[in-house]
Amino acid sequence: MSMREQFVRTTTEAMDADPRVALVLAEISADRFTDALDRHADRVFNVGIREQAMVGVAGGLALAGMRPVLHSITPFVVERPFEQLKLDLGHQGVGAIAVSTGASYDYPAAGRTHMAPGDVALIDTLPGWTVHVPGHPDEVDALLSREFAHDGPVYLRLSDRANVEPLVTGPGWHPVRHGRDGVVLAVGPILAPVLAATAAMDVTVLYTATIRPFDADGLRAAVRTASPDVVLVEPYLRGTSAHEVAEALADTPHRVLSLGVRRDRELRAYGTADEHEAAHGLGPTGIAGEVAHFLHGAGERVA
C-alpha cells in the first residue's frame, strides 16, 4: 500500500467514526474516495480545479466546527493557494489537515508545475503548523489518526519515495544509529539513502517523521554524546530547518551542513525521480561524499 492509499483508507475510516471530519478535494484523488462519497456525501466536497476555493471551503467548515481535510498534489495544496492558507485558516484562527502527494519531484513527467520542493519552507512562514513527513506508508496512519481530534493546522507530506521499513512516529528525534564523529538528521523518506551513505561512518543518525514542532531537546541530547558537527538532510528545499538547528544549538559551538533539494539550479530536463534525486545529491553516493568532506575534508562532493 502506498502512502496515498493509506491516507485514503485512514481518512475514510475517520469519516465513518467522527461526524466532524469532512473532506475537500480539487479533483485530485476524487476517484479514490468513492467509498467516502457513497457513505458521507454531505461531508465530501469536490470543488473542481479550484485550489483556492478548496482551502476557502475548508476554512468555512472549520469555522462551523468541522475538522476538514484538504488534499491535492503538493504545489496545488501549498503554493497555489498559499494566500488562502494564510488568511482563510491562519488569520481566521482555525485549522485543517492539508495533505499533499507528490513531494518534491515524484511526478517529474508532469513537469515543473507538479514539483514543489519549497512547500515546507512556505508552511514555515505561518505560525503554529504541525508538519508530518512520513517515511513509510505504515507511518501515515499513526501520524494522521492523531490529528482528527485536534483543531490546529497540520501539513501531512506524502511521497512515493519510502524507507525500507517503518519507524516510530512519535514526536521528536529517534536514534537509529550511534556514533562519535557527528550527528546526521534524516527527515522522512530520506532516511534510506542516509543510512546507505553513512553505513561505514562513525556517526549518530537520528530520524523524525514530524519536523514541526522541531525537537530541539532531542538534538541537544545527541550532540552532547557525539561531535557537535550536524548534517541536516531533508527531502525538500535545502536548509529549510537550518534555523531550527541554529536556535537549538545557540549556546553550543557547532557546524551545520544542510542537504536537500538545491536552491541554485532549475532542472529543465524533467527525467525521472531517481535522476532528480541524483542531480540534487540526495542519493547515497551524493550524501556520502558531502558528509565525508564536511566531517573529514575527504570524499567526492556533488558539483
C-alpha positions as CSV (number, residue, x, y, z in Angstrom):
1,M,0.0,0.0,0.0
2,S,1.3,3.4,-0.9
3,M,1.3,6.5,1.4
4,R,-1.6,7.9,-0.7
5,E,-3.6,4.7,-0.5
6,Q,-3.1,4.6,3.3
7,F,-4.2,8.3,3.5
8,V,-7.4,7.4,1.7
9,R,-8.2,4.4,3.9
10,T,-7.4,6.3,7.2
11,T,-9.5,9.3,6.2
12,T,-12.4,7.3,5.1
13,E,-12.4,5.3,8.4
14,A,-12.2,8.6,10.3
15,M,-15.3,9.9,8.5
16,D,-17.1,6.7,9.4
17,A,-16.2,7.2,13.1
18,D,-16.3,11.0,13.5
19,P,-19.1,13.2,12.1
20,R,-16.8,16.3,12.4
21,V,-14.4,15.0,9.7
22,A,-15.0,16.4,6.3
23,L,-13.1,16.1,3.0
24,V,-12.4,18.9,0.5
25,L,-10.9,18.0,-2.9
26,A,-10.0,19.8,-6.1
27,E,-10.4,16.8,-8.5
28,I,-7.2,15.1,-7.5
29,S,-7.9,11.7,-5.8
30,A,-11.6,12.1,-6.2
31,D,-11.7,8.7,-7.9
32,R,-10.0,7.2,-4.8
33,F,-12.6,8.5,-2.4
34,T,-15.7,6.9,-3.9
35,D,-16.5,4.9,-0.8
36,A,-16.3,8.0,1.4
37,L,-18.6,9.8,-1.1
38,D,-21.1,6.9,-1.1
39,R,-21.3,6.9,2.7
40,H,-20.8,10.5,3.5
41,A,-22.0,12.6,0.5
42,D,-22.8,15.5,2.8
43,R,-19.2,15.7,4.0
44,V,-17.3,15.2,0.8
45,F,-16.8,18.4,-1.3
46,N,-15.1,18.3,-4.8
47,V,-14.8,22.0,-5.9
48,G,-13.2,21.2,-9.2
49,I,-9.8,22.5,-10.3
50,R,-10.1,25.5,-7.9
51,E,-7.4,25.0,-5.2
52,Q,-8.0,28.5,-3.7
53,A,-11.7,27.6,-3.2
54,M,-10.7,24.2,-1.8
55,V,-8.9,26.0,1.1
56,G,-11.6,28.6,1.5
57,V,-14.3,25.9,1.8
58,A,-12.1,24.1,4.4
59,G,-11.8,27.3,6.3
60,G,-15.5,27.8,6.3
61,L,-16.1,24.2,7.5
62,A,-13.5,24.7,10.3
63,L,-15.3,27.9,11.4
64,A,-18.5,25.8,11.6
65,G,-16.8,23.4,13.9
66,M,-15.9,20.7,11.4
67,R,-12.4,19.1,11.1
68,P,-11.7,19.5,7.4
69,V,-9.1,17.5,5.4
70,L,-8.0,19.1,2.1
71,H,-5.9,17.3,-0.4
72,S,-4.1,17.7,-3.8
73,I,-0.7,17.4,-5.4
74,T,2.0,19.4,-3.5
75,P,2.1,22.7,-5.4
76,F,-1.7,22.7,-5.6
77,V,-2.0,22.4,-1.8
78,V,0.7,24.8,-0.7
79,E,2.0,27.1,-3.4
80,R,-1.1,28.0,-5.5
81,P,-3.5,28.6,-2.6
82,F,-0.9,29.9,-0.2
83,E,-2.8,33.2,0.4
84,Q,-5.8,31.2,1.5
85,L,-3.8,29.1,3.9
86,K,-2.5,32.3,5.4
87,L,-5.9,34.1,5.6
88,D,-8.8,31.6,5.5
89,L,-7.1,29.3,8.0
90,G,-4.3,31.2,9.9
91,H,-5.8,34.7,10.1
92,Q,-9.2,33.2,11.0
93,G,-7.7,31.2,13.8
94,V,-8.9,27.9,12.6
95,G,-7.1,24.7,11.4
96,A,-7.4,22.0,8.8
97,I,-5.4,18.9,7.8
98,A,-3.7,19.7,4.5
99,V,-2.4,16.6,2.8
100,S,-0.2,16.7,-0.3
101,T,1.1,14.0,-2.6
102,G,4.0,14.1,-5.0
103,A,6.5,15.6,-2.5
104,S,9.4,17.5,-4.3
105,Y,9.6,15.7,-7.6
106,D,7.6,12.4,-7.5
107,Y,5.8,13.3,-10.8
108,P,8.6,14.6,-13.0
109,A,6.9,13.6,-16.2
110,A,4.2,16.2,-15.5
111,G,6.8,19.0,-15.5
112,R,7.8,21.8,-13.2
113,T,4.1,22.6,-12.4
114,H,3.9,19.4,-10.3
115,M,7.1,20.0,-8.3
116,A,7.2,21.9,-5.0
117,P,10.4,21.4,-3.0
118,G,9.7,24.7,-1.3
119,D,6.5,23.6,0.4
120,V,7.7,23.1,3.9
121,A,9.7,26.4,3.8
122,L,6.5,28.2,2.8
123,I,4.4,26.5,5.6
124,D,7.2,27.5,7.9
125,T,6.3,31.2,7.4
126,L,2.9,30.5,9.0
127,P,2.7,30.2,12.8
128,G,1.5,27.1,14.7
129,W,1.6,24.4,12.0
130,T,2.4,20.8,12.7
131,V,4.3,19.3,9.8
132,H,4.5,15.5,9.3
133,V,6.8,13.9,6.7
134,P,6.2,10.2,6.9
135,G,9.0,7.9,5.7
136,H,6.9,4.8,5.1
137,P,3.2,4.1,4.3
138,D,2.7,2.4,7.6
139,E,3.6,5.6,9.4
140,V,0.8,7.6,7.7
141,D,-2.0,6.1,9.7
142,A,-0.4,6.8,13.1
143,L,0.5,10.4,12.1
144,L,-2.8,11.2,10.6
145,S,-5.1,9.4,13.0
146,R,-3.9,11.5,16.0
147,E,-4.8,14.8,14.2
148,F,-8.6,14.3,13.6
149,A,-9.4,15.0,17.3
150,H,-7.4,18.3,17.3
151,D,-8.3,21.6,15.7
152,G,-4.9,23.1,14.8
153,P,-3.3,23.4,11.3
154,V,-1.5,20.3,10.1
155,Y,0.5,19.6,6.9
156,L,1.0,16.0,6.0
157,R,3.5,15.5,3.2
158,L,3.1,12.2,1.3
159,S,5.6,10.7,-1.2
160,D,6.1,7.8,-3.4
161,R,9.7,7.6,-2.0
162,A,9.8,5.4,1.1
163,N,12.2,3.9,3.6
164,V,12.6,0.1,3.7
165,E,10.6,-0.2,6.9
166,P,8.5,2.0,9.1
167,L,9.9,3.5,12.3
168,V,8.4,5.1,15.3
169,T,6.1,8.0,14.6
170,G,6.1,9.8,18.0
171,P,7.3,13.4,18.1
172,G,11.0,14.1,18.3
173,W,14.3,12.7,17.0
174,H,14.7,9.0,17.3
175,P,18.1,7.3,17.3
176,V,18.7,4.9,14.5
177,R,22.5,4.5,14.8
178,H,25.0,5.8,17.4
179,G,28.5,7.2,16.6
180,R,31.0,9.8,17.7
181,D,32.1,11.8,14.6
182,G,28.9,13.8,14.1
183,V,25.1,13.8,14.1
184,V,23.1,13.2,10.9
185,L,19.4,14.3,11.0
186,A,17.2,12.4,8.5
187,V,13.6,13.5,7.8
188,G,11.0,11.1,6.4
189,P,11.9,9.1,3.3
190,I,15.4,10.5,3.1
191,L,16.4,8.0,5.8
192,A,17.0,5.2,3.4
193,P,19.7,6.9,1.4
194,V,21.2,8.4,4.5
195,L,21.7,5.0,6.1
196,A,23.3,3.7,3.0
197,A,25.5,6.7,2.7
198,T,26.7,6.6,6.3
199,A,27.0,2.8,6.7
200,A,30.8,2.9,7.1
201,M,30.9,6.2,9.1
202,D,31.1,6.5,12.9
203,V,28.1,8.9,13.1
204,T,24.9,9.2,15.1
205,V,21.8,9.1,12.8
206,L,18.5,10.5,14.1
207,Y,15.2,10.1,12.4
208,T,11.9,12.0,12.6
209,A,8.6,11.9,10.7
210,T,7.4,15.1,12.4
211,I,9.7,18.1,11.7
212,R,7.4,20.8,13.2
213,P,7.5,21.3,16.0
214,F,11.2,20.8,15.9
215,D,12.7,18.7,18.7
216,A,15.5,21.0,20.0
217,D,15.9,19.0,23.2
218,G,16.5,15.7,21.3
219,L,19.1,17.4,19.1
220,R,20.9,18.9,22.1
221,A,21.0,15.5,23.8
222,A,22.5,13.8,20.8
223,V,25.2,16.5,20.3
224,R,26.3,16.0,24.0
225,T,27.3,12.4,23.3
226,A,28.8,13.0,19.8
227,S,30.6,15.7,17.9
228,P,28.7,19.0,17.5
229,D,29.0,18.6,13.7
230,V,25.5,18.4,12.4
231,V,24.3,17.2,9.0
232,L,20.7,18.1,8.2
233,V,19.2,16.0,5.4
234,E,15.7,16.9,4.3
235,P,13.7,15.7,1.2
236,Y,12.7,19.2,0.3
237,L,14.4,22.6,0.0
238,R,18.0,22.5,1.3
239,G,18.3,24.4,4.6
240,T,14.6,24.6,5.4
241,S,15.3,23.6,9.1
242,A,18.7,25.1,9.4
243,H,17.4,28.0,11.5
244,E,15.9,25.5,13.9
245,V,19.2,23.7,14.3
246,A,20.9,27.0,14.9
247,E,18.4,28.1,17.6
248,A,18.6,24.7,19.3
249,L,22.4,24.9,19.5
250,A,22.7,28.6,20.0
251,D,24.8,28.1,23.2
252,T,26.9,25.3,21.7
253,P,29.8,25.8,19.3
254,H,28.8,23.7,16.3
255,R,28.9,23.4,12.5
256,V,26.0,22.6,10.2
257,L,25.8,21.1,6.7
258,S,22.4,21.3,5.1
259,L,21.5,18.9,2.3
260,G,18.2,18.8,0.3
261,V,16.8,20.0,-3.0
262,R,19.3,22.5,-4.2
263,R,18.3,26.2,-4.4
264,D,20.9,27.1,-7.1
265,R,19.6,25.2,-10.1
266,E,16.4,24.9,-12.2
267,L,16.3,21.5,-13.8
268,R,14.6,21.8,-17.2
269,A,15.0,18.2,-18.4
270,Y,12.2,16.5,-16.4
271,G,13.7,13.0,-16.3
272,T,12.8,10.6,-13.6
273,A,12.6,10.9,-9.8
274,D,15.8,9.0,-9.4
275,E,17.6,11.4,-11.8
276,H,16.3,14.4,-9.8
277,E,17.5,12.7,-6.6
278,A,21.0,12.2,-8.1
279,A,21.1,15.8,-9.5
280,H,20.4,17.2,-6.1
281,G,23.0,15.0,-4.4
282,L,20.3,13.1,-2.4
283,G,21.3,9.6,-3.4
284,P,23.6,7.5,-1.2
285,T,26.7,8.4,-3.3
286,G,26.0,12.2,-3.2
287,I,25.2,12.2,0.5
288,A,28.2,10.1,1.4
289,G,30.6,12.5,-0.5
290,E,29.1,15.6,1.2
291,V,29.2,14.1,4.7
292,A,32.7,12.8,4.3
293,H,34.0,16.1,3.0
294,F,32.2,18.0,5.8
295,L,33.4,15.8,8.6
296,H,36.9,14.9,7.5
297,G,37.7,17.0,4.4
298,A,37.6,13.9,2.3
299,G,35.2,12.4,-0.2
300,E,33.8,13.5,-3.5
301,R,31.4,16.3,-3.4
302,V,28.4,16.8,-5.8
303,A,29.1,19.5,-8.3
